[in-house]
Every structure is written in C-alpha cells, then in structure tokens.
Amino acid sequence: MRRRTYLCLLGGAATVPLVARAQQSERRARIGVLMPVSSDNSNAQARVAVFVQELQKRGWSEGRNLHIEYRWTTGDFRKAATELVELNLDVILATATPPVAALQQATRTLPIVFVMVADPVTSGFVASLARPGGNITGFANFEYGVAGKWLELLKDIAAHVTRVGVIRDPVITSGVGQFAAIQSVASRFGVELTPLGGRDAKDIERTITEFSRGSHGGLICTAAPLTLDNRELIISLAARHRLPAVYPFRFFVAEGGLSSYGPDAIQFYRQAADYVDRILKGEKPSELPVQTPTKHELAINLKAAKAIGLAVPPTLLARADEVIE
C-alpha cells in the first residue's frame, strides 16, 4: 500500500516539471504596432485595445504566447519603422499611409497588416486588392469616391454653402486623391473649393481662420494622420467660426463635430486581428486580399448644429445611423 502511494507521488512529481517545461517552451509570437498618433490619443488606445482583445479570442495572450512592441509617433515614421523591423518580429500592424510607406522602405519580407489606408494600390503597397502579391495586406478605409459623398452631405445639411474649405495633407497620396475626388463633383453642387491645412496645427489654424473671413463657407475634413491628430483643433475652429463641417469618421462627431460619413474605424482593428492571427499560423500576406468597407455610417450632432445656428433637415435626420443630442 505504501509502495503504491510512493509511486503515485513520484509520478505526480515527475509530471509537474514536464507541464512547466511545456508551458515555458510554448513559442511566443512577436507583433509590432505602429500608430501615427501620440500615445495619449484615446481613440487610438481604444482601437488597439480592441485589436488585442480580438487576438485573445483567437488564443493569443500577452505574457504567455504573445509579445507586442508599440511605437507611437506623429513625426519620424522612418525611425519607428526601422526600430520595429530590427526587432525580428513576426508581423507588424500599421495605421495609415505614411507609417506603411516607411515600413515598406525598411522591409520587403516582414509581414505587414495595414488599416486605414485610402489607396494601397496607387500608393504601391499592393499589386491589386484581390492579389496583394508581396509582404503587405490589410484594410482600406474607403475608396476615393466616398470623398464626393462628403460634399453631397455638406450641401444636404447646409444648402446655403457655396464655398468649401477642404482640410487635407497635401504631401501624401491619399490627401491628393481625396481632394481630387471632391473636386470632380464640385461643379455639380455649385461650390468653390479651397484647399486648407498643410504641414501642422499652425497651418490648419491659419488656413481655416483665413477661409472663415468669407461668407457662405463650409468645411470638409479628409482622413489623414494630420487631421486625425488635430481633430480637437479642427472641431473647435469650425465651431468658433460657425462653419458647417463634414468629417470622415464618427468619432469626430462624438467629440463635438457636426456630421460624418464613413466606415466604423474600430471594425478595421477587429479584422486586422484576424489577419494577424492567420499570418502567425502560417498564411502569407500575398494570399490575403485587401478588404474595403461594405458599410458607411452617417452621424449627426444636433448640439453642434444648434451651436452654429443650423437647422438640420428632418429628411437628413431620418437617414442618419446615429443622432447625438
């Protein structure tokens, strides 16, 4: 009896180290995350949190079988990209066109999953949406044609507008493309376009202030790291100068902007987690097609409308997916 007990205890003791060794030997995946905003950006933090949660649902847990390296920057994307590439990671998640461009310069082999890139084909990131063909794939935030919808929405919400300032980043491909898409429909709506923005917050404030001195003006804010990182400034300037404005994402409206038409930005990060998981399990970026949004949401902030003395047409409110009161 005592001998059987001894053998059971010995067997149990032998099992514990084996389990511990198995846990210790489990491979830890290494992921990089490159964000074109400061680390205190609440919206970006929320998106990254969703990305991590979705990875957890697929069996990846930080500290156990996953390690994530973060780089938050509003300036030197090339330095951040180089640092991540040198860390021998398995895959990198990158947000927006400039960070992806910097990563592409740094590596042609390390898998990259992008989100919120307007035109990955023209930017040279992929050969085509269906067949990316290289080490990069991901989720485009919209096609340029959606930018024309922003002008249509602005005229629907403020029919008196005849002058439209378009806030964009002129040095990135998507900034040029979005402005061109708006320009292509401007004559149909009888408006005069003025490019606004520039390199930084000072350029944004200066150009919007100058534009506001004229009458019958309105604003369209395009999607770019420049506008995303300076959205509080843009929203406050629109309110101060009583300019009706249209934004590319709902969170602008949640933070006080008048209206928005665009995809759910959070959804991109859920989808990105799926692609990262598939790459970690052996699939190649070249075989994962670039996806574009299938749904766009209209959001309107009635409080913001009231603050600038604007009455939103009931027909537009009826079409809205969300009305903030």
C-alpha positions in Angstrom: 0.0 0.0 0.0 2.8 2.4 1.0 4.7 1.4 -2.1 1.8 2.3 -4.4 1.3 5.6 -2.7 5.0 6.4 -3.1 4.9 5.5 -6.9 1.8 7.8 -7.4 3.5 10.6 -5.6 6.7 10.1 -7.6 4.7 10.1 -10.9 2.9 13.3 -9.9 6.2 15.0 -9.0 7.6 14.0 -12.4 4.6 15.4 -14.2 4.8 18.9 -12.7 8.2 19.8 -14.3 7.0 18.4 -17.6 4.0 20.7 -17.7 6.1 23.6 -16.6 8.6 22.9 -19.3 5.9 22.6 -21.9 4.5 26.0 -20.9 7.9 27.6 -20.9 8.7 26.1 -24.3 5.5 27.5 -26.0 6.5 29.8 -28.7 5.9 33.5 -28.0 4.8 35.4 -31.1 6.2 38.9 -31.5 4.0 41.6 -33.0 4.8 45.3 -33.7 2.2 48.0 -33.7 3.0 51.4 -35.4 0.5 54.2 -34.7 0.7 57.7 -36.3 -0.5 59.5 -33.2 0.7 60.2 -29.7 0.3 57.5 -27.0 -2.3 59.6 -25.1 -4.7 59.5 -28.0 -7.8 58.0 -26.5 -9.4 56.9 -29.8 -6.2 55.1 -30.9 -5.9 53.5 -27.5 -9.4 52.1 -27.8 -8.7 50.7 -31.3 -5.5 49.0 -30.1 -7.4 47.6 -27.1 -10.0 46.0 -29.5 -7.1 44.6 -31.6 -5.6 42.9 -28.5 -9.0 41.6 -27.3 -9.7 40.1 -30.7 -6.3 38.4 -30.6 -7.1 37.0 -27.1 -10.3 35.4 -28.6 -8.0 33.6 -31.0 -5.8 32.2 -28.3 -3.0 34.9 -28.1 -2.3 36.3 -24.7 0.4 38.9 -23.8 2.9 37.4 -21.3 2.1 33.8 -22.3 2.4 33.3 -26.0 2.4 36.9 -27.3 4.7 40.0 -27.0 3.7 43.3 -28.5 6.1 46.2 -29.3 4.4 49.6 -29.7 5.7 52.7 -31.5 3.6 55.9 -31.1 4.8 58.8 -33.2 3.4 61.8 -35.1 6.7 62.6 -36.8 9.6 60.3 -37.6 7.9 57.3 -39.1 11.1 56.0 -40.7 12.9 55.8 -37.4 10.0 54.0 -35.8 9.7 51.6 -38.7 13.4 50.8 -38.7 13.3 50.1 -35.0 10.4 47.7 -35.4 12.0 45.9 -38.3 15.2 45.4 -36.4 13.4 43.6 -33.6 12.9 40.4 -35.6 9.1 40.4 -35.3 6.6 38.0 -36.8 4.2 40.7 -38.2 3.5 44.4 -37.8 0.2 46.2 -37.6 0.4 49.7 -39.1 -2.2 52.5 -39.2 -2.4 55.0 -42.2 -0.4 55.6 -45.3 2.8 57.3 -44.0 3.7 54.6 -41.5 3.1 51.8 -44.1 5.3 53.7 -46.6 8.1 53.9 -44.0 7.8 50.2 -43.2 7.8 49.3 -46.9 11.1 51.1 -47.3 12.5 49.3 -44.3 11.5 45.7 -45.3 10.2 43.7 -48.2 9.9 40.5 -46.3 8.4 41.1 -42.9 4.6 40.6 -43.0 2.7 43.9 -42.6 -1.0 44.3 -42.0 -2.3 47.9 -42.5 -5.5 49.6 -41.5 -7.0 53.0 -42.6 -5.0 53.3 -45.8 -7.0 55.1 -48.5 -5.4 53.8 -51.7 -3.0 50.9 -51.2 -2.7 50.2 -55.0 -1.8 53.7 -56.1 0.5 54.0 -53.0 2.4 51.0 -54.3 1.8 48.8 -51.2 0.0 46.0 -53.1 -0.2 44.9 -56.7 -4.0 44.6 -56.6 -6.7 44.4 -53.9 -7.5 40.8 -54.8 -3.9 39.7 -55.0 -1.5 41.9 -52.9 1.5 39.9 -54.1 4.1 41.0 -51.5 4.6 41.2 -47.8 1.8 43.7 -47.2 -2.0 43.4 -47.0 -4.8 44.9 -44.9 -7.9 47.0 -44.8 -8.5 50.2 -46.9 -10.7 52.7 -45.1 -12.5 53.8 -48.2 -12.3 54.4 -51.9 -11.8 58.0 -53.1 -15.3 58.2 -54.5 -16.6 58.4 -50.9 -15.0 61.8 -50.6 -17.5 63.1 -53.1 -20.3 61.9 -50.7 -18.9 64.3 -48.1 -19.6 67.3 -50.3 -23.1 65.9 -51.0 -23.7 65.6 -47.3 -22.4 69.1 -46.6 -24.9 70.6 -49.2 -27.7 68.4 -47.7 -27.0 69.7 -44.2 -26.3 73.3 -45.1 -27.7 74.2 -48.5 -26.5 77.8 -48.3 -22.8 76.8 -48.6 -21.1 77.9 -51.8 -17.5 78.0 -50.6 -15.9 74.8 -49.2 -12.6 74.5 -47.5 -11.1 71.1 -47.7 -8.7 70.3 -44.9 -6.1 67.8 -46.2 -2.4 66.8 -46.1 -1.0 67.8 -49.4 2.1 65.7 -49.2 0.5 62.3 -49.0 -1.1 60.4 -51.9 -4.4 60.0 -50.1 -4.6 63.7 -49.4 -4.3 64.5 -53.1 -6.7 61.7 -54.1 -9.4 62.8 -51.7 -9.2 66.4 -52.8 -9.4 65.3 -56.4 -12.5 63.2 -55.8 -14.2 66.2 -54.1 -13.1 68.5 -56.9 -14.6 66.1 -59.5 -18.1 66.7 -58.2 -17.8 70.4 -57.1 -19.3 71.9 -60.2 -22.4 69.7 -59.8 -23.1 71.2 -56.4 -22.1 74.8 -57.5 -19.4 75.3 -54.9 -15.9 76.7 -55.0 -13.2 74.6 -53.3 -10.3 75.9 -51.3 -7.5 73.6 -50.1 -6.7 74.1 -46.4 -4.3 72.5 -43.9 -0.7 71.9 -44.6 2.1 70.5 -42.5 1.0 71.0 -38.9 -1.5 72.5 -36.5 -0.3 76.1 -37.2 -1.1 75.7 -40.9 -4.5 74.3 -40.1 -5.4 77.1 -37.8 -4.0 79.8 -40.1 -5.8 78.5 -43.2 -9.2 77.9 -41.6 -9.1 81.3 -40.0 -8.3 83.0 -43.3 -11.0 81.0 -45.0 -13.6 81.9 -42.4 -13.4 85.6 -43.3 -15.6 85.0 -46.4 -19.3 84.2 -46.3 -21.4 81.0 -47.1 -18.5 78.8 -46.1 -18.3 75.1 -45.0 -15.6 72.6 -44.2 -14.7 69.1 -45.3 -12.1 67.3 -43.2 -10.4 64.5 -45.1 -8.9 61.4 -43.5 -5.2 61.7 -42.8 -2.8 61.4 -39.7 -2.6 65.2 -39.8 -6.3 65.7 -39.4 -6.9 62.8 -37.0 -4.2 64.0 -34.6 -5.5 67.6 -34.8 -9.2 66.9 -34.7 -9.9 68.7 -31.5 -8.4 71.9 -33.0 -10.4 71.5 -36.2 -13.7 70.9 -34.4 -13.1 73.9 -32.2 -12.2 76.1 -35.1 -15.3 75.0 -37.1 -17.5 75.9 -34.0 -15.7 79.2 -33.4 -16.2 80.4 -37.0 -19.7 78.9 -37.3 -18.7 76.7 -40.2 -20.8 73.6 -41.1 -18.4 70.7 -41.3 -18.3 67.1 -42.5 -15.8 64.6 -41.1 -14.6 61.2 -42.3 -15.3 59.2 -39.1 -18.0 59.0 -36.4 -15.6 59.7 -33.5 -15.2 63.3 -34.8 -19.0 63.7 -34.2 -18.8 62.1 -30.8 -16.2 64.7 -29.9 -18.3 67.7 -31.0 -18.1 67.7 -34.8 -21.3 68.4 -36.8 -21.5 65.4 -39.1 -19.7 62.5 -40.5 -20.0 59.8 -43.2 -17.6 56.9 -43.2 -16.8 53.4 -42.0 -16.6 52.1 -38.4 -12.9 52.6 -37.6 -13.0 50.1 -34.7 -14.1 47.4 -37.1 -10.8 47.7 -39.0 -8.9 46.6 -35.9 -11.1 43.6 -35.4 -10.5 42.5 -38.9 -6.8 43.2 -38.6 -6.6 40.8 -35.6 -8.0 38.1 -37.8 -5.3 38.6 -40.5 -2.5 38.8 -37.9 -3.7 35.6 -36.4 -3.8 33.9 -39.8 -0.3 35.1 -40.6 1.0 33.8 -37.3 -0.5 30.5 -38.1 1.3 30.3 -41.5 -0.7 32.2 -44.1 1.1 34.7 -46.3 0.1 38.4 -46.8 0.3 37.9 -50.5 -2.6 35.4 -50.3 -4.8 37.6 -48.1 -6.9 40.1 -50.2 -7.1 43.7 -49.2 -10.6 44.4 -48.0 -12.7 47.6 -48.3 -15.6 48.7 -46.1 -19.0 47.3 -47.1 -21.0 49.8 -45.0 -20.7 53.5 -44.2 -22.4 55.3 -41.4 -24.0 58.8 -41.2 -23.8 60.5 -37.8 -25.1 64.0 -36.9 -24.5 66.0 -33.8 -27.6 68.2 -33.1 -25.9 70.1 -30.3 -23.1 71.2 -32.6 -25.8 72.2 -35.2 -27.6 74.3 -32.6 -24.3 76.0 -31.5 -23.8 77.4 -35.0 -27.5 78.2 -35.6 -28.0 75.4 -38.1 -31.4 73.6 -38.5 -30.7 70.1 -39.8 -33.4 69.0 -42.3 -35.7 66.3 -40.9 -35.1 64.2 -44.1 -31.4 64.0 -43.3 -32.1 63.1 -39.7 -34.3 60.3 -40.8 -31.4 58.9 -42.9 -28.8 59.1 -40.1 -27.5 56.0 -38.4 -26.8 57.9 -35.3 -28.1 61.3 -34.0 -26.3 62.8 -31.0 -28.4 65.1 -29.0 
